[in-house]
Amino acid sequence: MGYRDPETVERVLATQTWAVVGLTTNQPRAAYGVAAFLQANGKKIVPVNLDGADVLGEQGYRRLADIPFAVDVVDVFRRSDRAGAHVDEAIAIGAKAVWLQLGVIDEAAAERAARAGLDVVMNACPKIEWRH
């Protein structure tokens, strides 16, 4: 199954609150650049990282379950073999969508999310898709 449907991408890009899993203060990393782009385009970003560190002026959290408000999208910047756990967390917190970044591919996790009613975008970057 393909997880880059243009209508789904457009719907997910229209959402407001993005939890970015793997976002740290390491500016050369893709997660930082994408989160900064989303923030500059009016999205609320929520850093999720092992330290719970604040990034881009936003409070960080160690786990998705620690976020005390609703999240629209869980954007995963982790290796494919670790993505499934974050997708399961996204399902558990009631996120509306999961976005697995370029190179992050976990078909089984994507299927679990889709079955749970979440929009799924996989192997794509919101910064690139934004232009389309």
N, C-alpha and C positions, 0 to 999 in steps of 0.2 A: 504494500500500500504506500502511496506517495503522501508525504506530509509537508508539501509545499504548495498546496492549493491556493491560488491567488485570493479567493474570497476569504479563506481562513486567515491568511497573512494580513489582509486588510483589516479584518475584524479584530485580530489580536493587536495590531499596531494602533488601533483606535482606543485601546484600553489605557487606563491612567497609572496604576500602581504596579511597578515591576520589581520583584525581588530578584536580585542578581547574585546567583550562587557562584562563589569563587571570586567575587570582587574584593580586591585588596587595594592598598595605596600604591602598589607597584605600577606606575604610570605607563611604562612601555608595554604592558600586557594588554591583550585585546579586550578583556573584560572592562578595564578602566576606560578605554577609549569609547567603547559602545555605551557604557553607563553614562559617561559625560555627554555623549551625543543625545541619548534619550532625555537626560536632564535638561539639556539646552533646548530641547524641543517640547518642553512642558510636562514631561513625565516625572512622577515621583519615583525615585529609585530607592531601594532598600538593600544595603549591602548585607550579604550572608557569607561569612568566612569563619575559619577555624578559631580565630581570636575574638570574634565579635567586634572587630575594629570599625570605627567610624570611617567613612570614605566619602569624598565629595560633599562634605558638610552634612551628611546624613548618618543617623545612628545605625550602627551595625549590630547584627545578631549572629549568634553561633549556629542556630538552627532555624528552619522555617517555622517550626512550632513555637518559637520564642517571640515571634512578631505579634504584637498585641492588637493588630488591626487587619482588615481584609486585604488580601493581595489578589490582583487580577491575573498577573502573569508571573510564572517562575521561569526565569531565563538561566539556563544551566551552562556554565563555563567549567565543566569538569570532564575528565576523560570518559570515554564511552562506557568503560567497565564500571564506572562509579555513578553514572547518570541515573540509573534505575532507582537507586535509593532516594534520590532527590525528586524524581517523578512521583514515587510513592508518597513522599512527604507532601508534595504539592496536592495530590489527591486528598490526603488526610486533612489538610488545612482548608480545603474547599476553594482552591484557586480556580479561576475560570479557564486558564490555559497554561500549557508548558511550551517553552521554546528551547530547543536543543541547538546550540550554536554550530557553526560550520565545523565539520569533522566529528561532531558528537552524534553518534548513531547508536540507538538501542531500540530495535524494532519491537521487542517484547514490552518494554516500558511504554513506548508510544501507544501500543495497542491497549495496554492497561489503562492509560490515561483517556484514550478515546472511548473505551467501554464505560469509563466512569463519567463521561459527559464533558470532558475538557476538550477545548480546541488544542490541536497539536501541530506545531511547526518543528521540523527536524532538519538538521544539516543546512541551516540558513542563518544569516546575520540580519538583525533588524536594521542596522545602519545601511546595509546594502539594499535590502528590500524597501526601505523608506523611499528611495529614489524612484521606484517603479510605481 
